[in-house]
């Protein structure tokens, strides 16, 4: 499985290089599309062939947080039976590579977003944050107090 991991790392590096490129042409965007497809294949191959060979569990802090959450829920429950699997936390839960997340799904949208909006150094969300802050000040000063 060393080859699978090396291929995945290479495909991640290529994809990242295209994503951070500051000047795109039609050809680089087409190559970016191809790199995105290759990355998807590599990640799925990694998930199917390498991940099952390793046992992974939730982190200690995730386990502790789950324990606190279950204890808080048990304290709020009206005198229910506290025994059984929900009453105790004996070991950490197994964890698996989850590809059903928005973050992974959105990788395929990068090339088209660059085609439509330009490279990521051309825009930011800062103007939206400033607008929201100014609207909050306006509402506070003129509508609430006024």
Rosetta blueprint (number, residue, H / E / L):
1 X L
2 X H
3 X H
4 X H
5 X H
6 X H
7 X H
8 X H
9 X H
10 X H
11 X H
12 X H
13 X H
14 X H
15 X H
16 X H
17 X H
18 X H
19 X H
20 X H
21 X L
22 X L
23 X L
24 X L
25 X L
26 X H
27 X H
28 X H
29 X H
30 X H
31 X H
32 X H
33 X H
34 X H
35 X H
36 X H
37 X H
38 X H
39 X H
40 X H
41 X H
42 X H
43 X H
44 X H
45 X H
46 X H
47 X H
48 X H
49 X H
50 X H
51 X H
52 X H
53 X H
54 X L
55 X L
56 X L
57 X E
58 X L
59 X L
60 X H
61 X H
62 X H
63 X H
64 X H
65 X H
66 X H
67 X H
68 X H
69 X H
70 X H
71 X H
72 X H
73 X H
74 X H
75 X H
76 X H
77 X L
78 X L
79 X L
80 X L
81 X L
82 X L
83 X L
84 X L
85 X L
86 X L
87 X L
88 X L
89 X L
90 X L
91 X L
92 X L
93 X L
94 X E
95 X L
96 X L
97 X L
98 X L
99 X L
100 X L
101 X L
102 X H
103 X H
104 X H
105 X H
106 X H
107 X H
108 X H
109 X H
110 X H
111 X H
112 X H
113 X H
114 X H
115 X H
116 X H
117 X H
118 X L
119 X L
120 X H
121 X H
122 X H
123 X L
124 X L
125 X L
126 X H
127 X H
128 X H
129 X H
130 X H
131 X H
132 X H
133 X H
134 X H
135 X H
136 X H
137 X H
138 X H
139 X H
140 X H
141 X H
142 X H
143 X H
144 X H
145 X L
146 X L
